[in-house]
Amino acid sequence: MVLMAIDHVRVYSGVPAGGPTAGVFFTRWVTHFCAPVFVFLAGTAAYLQLRKLGDKSALAQYLVTRGLMLVVLELTVIRTAWTFNVDYGGLILAGVIWMLGWCMVMLAALIWLPTWCVGLVGLAIVVGQNLWPAVASASGASMQWLWQFLYLGGEVRFGESGPTITILYTLVPWIGVMALGYACGAIVVMESAARQRILLRIGLAATALFVVVGGVMVFAG
């Protein structure tokens, strides 16, 4: 949370990401851990909640209820805090809380699968996310608004003169990250030594892969 707060200070100060110094670059770079960890741990918390409730029906109800509450808060309290107005004929923001809420609703459907299967679904969504633009293009213009909510982002207008919703956070790949966090719950409840060993290996491998893929994209671009 401290790292993300630092990056928000950079944004509001008007300093562009990636420059002008190495310090600013790494300030931005390290925040790549923040938002994914928030979403990932939300999934892990859902797994731990299941152990507490002992019933998937109760967990599904919990996730749907809490998820929709977050969506409503995003569209009311948080929107007003950002825009200082209640004019819904203009700007409507779909930000990070919106995304978390809908991902919780979607996770409520995934939890009926075996835990390992939830993890595989999450991994497939994260790894294969770059295929979604091609799928969106093939689906035709009539479904463009749906793909904007799912992956493309941008602005969606309701009707010819209706309000516009600005999609800041899409649902893909974030539902994949939350699903991976849910599956990680099975590791979190392991014996301490085994848990730390497995999490350290996964964390180091994922970070190394992030650096390699990012480096390839930079030099290839």
DRENRO-300891 format. One record per residue (C-alpha): residue number from 1; residue in one letter; chain; x, y, z. Coordinates in steps of 0.5 Angstrom, whole numbers, always signed. Example, Ala and Ser with C-alpha at 12.3 -4.5 7.8 and 13.67 -1.06 7.14 Angstrom:
BEGIN
NODE|drenke|zaro|marza|c1|c2|c3
NODE|1|A|A|+25|-9|+16
NODE|2|S|A|+27|-2|+14
This chain:
BEGIN
NODE|drenke|zaro|marza|c1|c2|c3
NODE|1|M|A|+0|+0|+0
NODE|2|V|A|+6|+5|+1
NODE|3|L|A|+9|+3|-5
NODE|4|M|A|+2|+5|-9
NODE|5|A|A|+2|+11|-5
NODE|6|I|A|+8|+13|-7
NODE|7|D|A|+7|+12|-15
NODE|8|H|A|+0|+16|-14
NODE|9|V|A|+4|+22|-11
NODE|10|R|A|+8|+21|-18
NODE|11|V|A|+2|+21|-22
NODE|12|Y|A|-1|+27|-18
NODE|13|S|A|+6|+31|-19
NODE|14|G|A|+6|+30|-26
NODE|15|V|A|+12|+26|-27
NODE|16|P|A|+12|+21|-32
NODE|17|A|A|+12|+14|-31
NODE|18|G|A|+19|+11|-33
NODE|19|G|A|+23|+18|-32
NODE|20|P|A|+27|+22|-32
NODE|21|T|A|+31|+19|-27
NODE|22|A|A|+33|+11|-25
NODE|23|G|A|+29|+12|-18
NODE|24|V|A|+23|+14|-22
NODE|25|F|A|+23|+9|-26
NODE|26|F|A|+24|+4|-21
NODE|27|T|A|+19|+7|-16
NODE|28|R|A|+14|+6|-22
NODE|29|W|A|+17|-1|-23
NODE|30|V|A|+16|-4|-16
NODE|31|T|A|+9|-2|-16
NODE|32|H|A|+7|-7|-21
NODE|33|F|A|+7|-12|-15
NODE|34|C|A|+2|-8|-12
NODE|35|A|A|-5|-8|-16
NODE|36|P|A|-4|-16|-17
NODE|37|V|A|-2|-17|-10
NODE|38|F|A|-9|-14|-8
NODE|39|V|A|-13|-18|-13
NODE|40|F|A|-9|-24|-11
NODE|41|L|A|-10|-24|-4
NODE|42|A|A|-17|-23|-5
NODE|43|G|A|-17|-30|-8
NODE|44|T|A|-13|-33|-2
NODE|45|A|A|-18|-29|+3
NODE|46|A|A|-24|-33|-1
NODE|47|Y|A|-20|-39|+0
NODE|48|L|A|-19|-38|+7
NODE|49|Q|A|-26|-36|+8
NODE|50|L|A|-29|-43|+5
NODE|51|R|A|-25|-46|+11
NODE|52|K|A|-28|-42|+16
NODE|53|L|A|-35|-43|+13
NODE|54|G|A|-34|-50|+11
NODE|55|D|A|-40|-49|+5
NODE|56|K|A|-39|-47|-2
NODE|57|S|A|-46|-45|-2
NODE|58|A|A|-45|-40|+3
NODE|59|L|A|-38|-38|+0
NODE|60|A|A|-41|-36|-6
NODE|61|Q|A|-47|-32|-3
NODE|62|Y|A|-42|-28|+1
NODE|63|L|A|-37|-27|-5
NODE|64|V|A|-43|-25|-10
NODE|65|T|A|-46|-20|-4
NODE|66|R|A|-39|-17|-2
NODE|67|G|A|-38|-16|-10
NODE|68|L|A|-44|-13|-11
NODE|69|M|A|-43|-8|-5
NODE|70|L|A|-36|-6|-8
NODE|71|V|A|-39|-5|-15
NODE|72|V|A|-45|+0|-12
NODE|73|L|A|-39|+3|-8
NODE|74|E|A|-35|+5|-14
NODE|75|L|A|-41|+8|-17
NODE|76|T|A|-43|+12|-12
NODE|77|V|A|-39|+14|-6
NODE|78|I|A|-32|+13|-10
NODE|79|R|A|-34|+16|-16
NODE|80|T|A|-37|+22|-12
NODE|81|A|A|-30|+23|-8
NODE|82|W|A|-27|+23|-15
NODE|83|T|A|-31|+28|-19
NODE|84|F|A|-34|+32|-13
NODE|85|N|A|-41|+31|-17
NODE|86|V|A|-47|+27|-17
NODE|87|D|A|-49|+28|-25
NODE|88|Y|A|-49|+21|-27
NODE|89|G|A|-51|+24|-34
NODE|90|G|A|-43|+25|-35
NODE|91|L|A|-37|+22|-33
NODE|92|I|A|-38|+15|-29
NODE|93|L|A|-32|+11|-27
NODE|94|A|A|-31|+4|-27
NODE|95|G|A|-24|+3|-23
NODE|96|V|A|-21|-2|-19
NODE|97|I|A|-26|-3|-14
NODE|98|W|A|-31|-4|-19
NODE|99|M|A|-26|-9|-22
NODE|100|L|A|-25|-13|-15
NODE|101|G|A|-33|-13|-14
NODE|102|W|A|-34|-16|-21
NODE|103|C|A|-28|-21|-20
NODE|104|M|A|-31|-23|-14
NODE|105|V|A|-38|-25|-17
NODE|106|M|A|-34|-29|-22
NODE|107|L|A|-30|-33|-17
NODE|108|A|A|-37|-35|-14
NODE|109|A|A|-38|-39|-20
NODE|110|L|A|-31|-42|-20
NODE|111|I|A|-30|-44|-13
NODE|112|W|A|-35|-50|-15
NODE|113|L|A|-29|-53|-19
NODE|114|P|A|-23|-57|-15
NODE|115|T|A|-18|-52|-13
NODE|116|W|A|-13|-54|-17
NODE|117|C|A|-18|-53|-23
NODE|118|V|A|-19|-46|-21
NODE|119|G|A|-11|-45|-21
NODE|120|L|A|-11|-48|-28
NODE|121|V|A|-17|-43|-31
NODE|122|G|A|-13|-37|-27
NODE|123|L|A|-7|-39|-30
NODE|124|A|A|-10|-40|-37
NODE|125|I|A|-13|-33|-37
NODE|126|V|A|-7|-29|-35
NODE|127|V|A|-2|-33|-40
NODE|128|G|A|-7|-33|-46
NODE|129|Q|A|-10|-26|-44
NODE|130|N|A|-6|-23|-51
NODE|131|L|A|-11|-27|-55
NODE|132|W|A|-17|-23|-53
NODE|133|P|A|-16|-18|-58
NODE|134|A|A|-17|-23|-63
NODE|135|V|A|-23|-26|-60
NODE|136|A|A|-26|-19|-60
NODE|137|S|A|-25|-17|-67
NODE|138|A|A|-28|-24|-69
NODE|139|S|A|-34|-23|-65
NODE|140|G|A|-37|-17|-69
NODE|141|A|A|-38|-10|-67
NODE|142|S|A|-45|-11|-64
NODE|143|M|A|-41|-14|-58
NODE|144|Q|A|-35|-9|-58
NODE|145|W|A|-38|-6|-51
NODE|146|L|A|-38|-13|-48
NODE|147|W|A|-31|-14|-50
NODE|148|Q|A|-29|-7|-47
NODE|149|F|A|-32|-9|-40
NODE|150|L|A|-28|-15|-41
NODE|151|Y|A|-21|-13|-44
NODE|152|L|A|-21|-7|-48
NODE|153|G|A|-23|-2|-43
NODE|154|G|A|-24|+5|-46
NODE|155|E|A|-31|+9|-46
NODE|156|V|A|-38|+6|-47
NODE|157|R|A|-44|+10|-48
NODE|158|F|A|-51|+8|-46
NODE|159|G|A|-55|+10|-52
NODE|160|E|A|-54|+16|-57
NODE|161|S|A|-55|+21|-51
NODE|162|G|A|-54|+17|-45
NODE|163|P|A|-48|+17|-40
NODE|164|T|A|-41|+15|-41
NODE|165|I|A|-38|+10|-37
NODE|166|T|A|-30|+10|-37
NODE|167|I|A|-27|+3|-36
NODE|168|L|A|-21|+4|-32
NODE|169|Y|A|-20|-3|-30
NODE|170|T|A|-23|-9|-34
NODE|171|L|A|-24|-16|-32
NODE|172|V|A|-19|-20|-36
NODE|173|P|A|-14|-21|-33
NODE|174|W|A|-16|-20|-26
NODE|175|I|A|-21|-25|-25
NODE|176|G|A|-15|-30|-27
NODE|177|V|A|-10|-27|-22
NODE|178|M|A|-16|-28|-17
NODE|179|A|A|-17|-35|-19
NODE|180|L|A|-9|-36|-18
NODE|181|G|A|-10|-33|-11
NODE|182|Y|A|-16|-37|-9
NODE|183|A|A|-11|-44|-11
NODE|184|C|A|-6|-41|-7
NODE|185|G|A|-10|-41|-1
NODE|186|A|A|-8|-49|-1
NODE|187|I|A|-1|-47|+0
NODE|188|V|A|-2|-42|+5
NODE|189|V|A|-5|-47|+10
NODE|190|M|A|+1|-52|+9
NODE|191|E|A|+6|-53|+15
NODE|192|S|A|+10|-47|+15
NODE|193|A|A|+17|-49|+13
NODE|194|A|A|+13|-52|+6
NODE|195|R|A|+9|-46|+5
NODE|196|Q|A|+15|-41|+6
NODE|197|R|A|+19|-46|+1
NODE|198|I|A|+14|-47|-4
NODE|199|L|A|+12|-39|-4
NODE|200|L|A|+19|-37|-5
NODE|201|R|A|+20|-41|-11
NODE|202|I|A|+14|-39|-14
NODE|203|G|A|+15|-32|-12
NODE|204|L|A|+22|-32|-15
NODE|205|A|A|+20|-36|-21
NODE|206|A|A|+15|-31|-23
NODE|207|T|A|+19|-25|-22
NODE|208|A|A|+24|-27|-26
NODE|209|L|A|+19|-29|-32
NODE|210|F|A|+16|-22|-31
NODE|211|V|A|+23|-19|-32
NODE|212|V|A|+25|-24|-38
NODE|213|V|A|+18|-22|-42
NODE|214|G|A|+18|-15|-40
NODE|215|G|A|+26|-15|-43
NODE|216|V|A|+24|-18|-49
NODE|217|M|A|+18|-14|-50
NODE|218|V|A|+22|-8|-50
NODE|219|F|A|+28|-10|-54
NODE|220|A|A|+23|-13|-59
NODE|221|G|A|+19|-7|-59
